[in-house]
Amino acid sequence: MKVYSGLAGIPVVKSSISYIDGEKGILEYRGIPIQELVENSEFLEVAYLLVFGKLPTVNEYKKFVSDVKEHLQIDSSIISLLEKLPLNTHPMKVLQSVVPVFSAFEDAEDVLDEKHHYNALVRMLGHVPTVLAFWKRISNKEDVIPPDGSLSYGENFLYMMRGEKPSKEEGDIFDKCLILHAEHTINASTFTAIVVVSTLADFYSAVSSAVGSLSGRLHGGANERVFYMLSEIKNIEDIPSIIEEKLKKKERIMGFGHRIYKTYDPRAKILKDMLKKLSTKKENNLYRIAEIFEREALKRLGSKGIHPNIDFYSGILYNMLGIPVQFYTPVFAMARIAGWTAHCKEYLKENKLFRPTQIYDGGHNIHYIPAEKRK
Amino acid sequence: MKVYSGLAGIPVVKSSISYIDGEKGILEYRGIPIQELVENSEFLEVAYLLVFGKLPTVNEYKKFVSDVKEHLQIDSSIISLLEKLPLNTHPMKVLQSVVPVFSAFEDAEDVLDEKHHYNALVRMLGHVPTVLAFWKRISNKEDVIPPDGSLSYGENFLYMMRGEKPSKEEGDIFDKCLILHAEHTINASTFTAIVVVSTLADFYSAVSSAVGSLSGRLHGGANERVFYMLSEIKNIEDIPSIIEEKLKKKERIMGFGHRIYKTYDPRAKILKDMLKKLSTKKENNLYRIAEIFEREALKRLGSKGIHPNIDFYSGILYNMLGIPVQFYTPVFAMARIAGWTAHCKEYLKENKLFRPTQIYDGGHNIHYIPAEKRK
């Protein structure tokens, strides 16, 4: 018997939620190419599509958006919780901590009840932006900005976070960024969600655990590190030598390369185009640096199939939209609620409790030694 | 390619923490039979053994106990958090919610730093009993009872929970019960913990997620259901017909049978002996019912290799010790912190990010349809 280390390549589910062709640079949600969704849809519609497996009718969508927007309001007890948290609590920990508490407001407690799936989805999609924006402001000792349901989902988040209303273009770009992060097949956090739900724990427990998983630096958080890497560059002329140095030391270049994509990450391409558009209106030094960094890195890596990935651009975009760096991974989590919920719902259709095993390599029948005889 | 449904029988780790022989009814922690540990050791020593792989020397143990006891005190911000939680929040959700916040007090934030392993362990072993006992009292609108470090670990928990000091015997029995629940190889919650830690998320995120996993009714919570099943029995004479009825309907008899143990669960045997002793001093109707229930169930199931498991007795024991039924699974979690932490620490020695895969069974190249044309 051998250990299936990290379960690399082991299929744990049959799934029809999303599909990646890494050779051709294709990403589809429910069979629809990501480009079509970014062009025509919006995040809440994509969330509906991912979870319920079809695009909503006009009436279904009206109800869905209205239910999500109703949940932008959070109970005063949750606001009090946020006010009591130690000010240095990382926003990912805040999110992991607050989501299980949502269960106290849930009518449909049974995880096999489809009502629970719907309720948990609209509650999380509604509450999470508010929790994150409130935490940004509370932890900075600023007054919180109550949600404004007359704004779009993306606009409202930027408004609550920054305290000033974004332009329609900023809201749209942010919304598209959420679409790009909403789902990406099985990875550590999505896997965590389905392992947890397989015990018949509820969706709040599953999503909270997925947030915990995403908080690890091998999973979420790469866009944060891209931001720091680019921020440290003082002179544009230094970029080639900085890259050469990293390659010589065999350091990974943050935001480049992807386990699955062997060509340009389709999400990165979309982000890059949006950034280019935004940067014509908004001067941003980081973007200028990123452009040159990309060109220089591609000269050296492009032929090896190493291209910029989604994390290379998302941090810069968030920076341009006024989102603080600690919130880059939480915003990723906010979008991925859609994918996590979709996988939980799908998994429960033919639920099977996860119970892998171990290869024991310790001793047997060892005896207890009294304390004074131990070394 | 086939789906490894629930990963049944798939080894995901090499491990030297615990070993089960289900045919012979053997359970060992670090090679030491569970019976020897229950007889000679105590829970905190067993936690040390599980996590660090050896029994502590006199000085190591003195420091360890003192560090855990110091952490019985929780920061006032955590008490305030508990006071703000909706009163109907289930204690498992409270635990999942509070553990990530512990990270705000952690000096050694890097999960690869061995200091983090020690700190997180003593902090969780110290804080969790206090959080649970405080939550029991806050949610019942009772005054909290501050921890008393002069009591043993088990005694102090019962004291904080009940408000009156337990007898030494009660404290000892509870402590042994914690030993029995401290570890049990790979199962859904332990697996959740290592999946989360494999992303290099910290131990607080990993343990919080494991708590989420344990909260599912296919995993933890069986002892709660045994309690309800036995509580519903009004007349002892009805027991045989109640059992016959369940067998006829092919219902599972809660607290009987175990996936791994094909003989008497060694932990159940130990619990049963302790209960017998305790019941000579403390009249308990539930215990009387359980005794007869076991005898009648064994008559019908014993020959099929179906015996009482640990959950059959632990609920009754907790009931005799004055622990409310909603806290049975949380107390299980409190003990399992040892096992979860041990597995996280062991897994990081040769960490490999969990990245299983899926078999895609959806469509391709489907087009986006405008809202008004959808059905």
Interface residues (C-beta under 8 A of the other chain):
Chain A: M1 K2 V3 Y4 S5 G6 L7 A8 G9 I10 P11 V12 V13 K14 S15 S16 I17 Y19 E28 R30 G31 I32 P33 E36 L37 E39 N40 S41 K54 L55 P56 T57 V58 Y61 D75 S77 S80 L81 K84 L85 P86 N88 T89 H90 K93 Q96 S97 V98 P100 V101 S103 A104 F105 V111 T185 I186 N187 A188 S189 F191 T192 V195 V196 V197 S198 T199 L200 A201 D202 Y204 S205 A206 S208 S209 G212 S213 L214 S215 G216 R217 L218 H219 G220 R259 K352 L353 F354 R355 P356 T357 Q358 I359 Y360 D361 G362 G363 H364 N365 I366 H367 Y368 I369 P370 A371 E372 R374 K375
Chain B: M1 K2 V3 Y4 S5 G6 L7 A8 G9 I10 P11 V12 V13 K14 S15 S16 I17 Y19 E28 R30 G31 I32 P33 E36 L37 E39 N40 S41 K54 L55 P56 T57 V58 Y61 D75 S77 S80 L81 K84 L85 P86 N88 T89 H90 K93 V94 Q96 S97 V98 P100 V101 S103 A104 F105 V111 T185 I186 N187 A188 S189 F191 T192 V195 V196 V197 S198 T199 L200 A201 D202 Y204 S205 A206 S208 S209 G212 S213 L214 S215 G216 R217 L218 H219 G220 R259 K352 L353 F354 R355 P356 T357 Q358 I359 Y360 D361 G362 G363 H364 N365 I366 H367 Y368 I369 P370 A371 E372 R374 K375
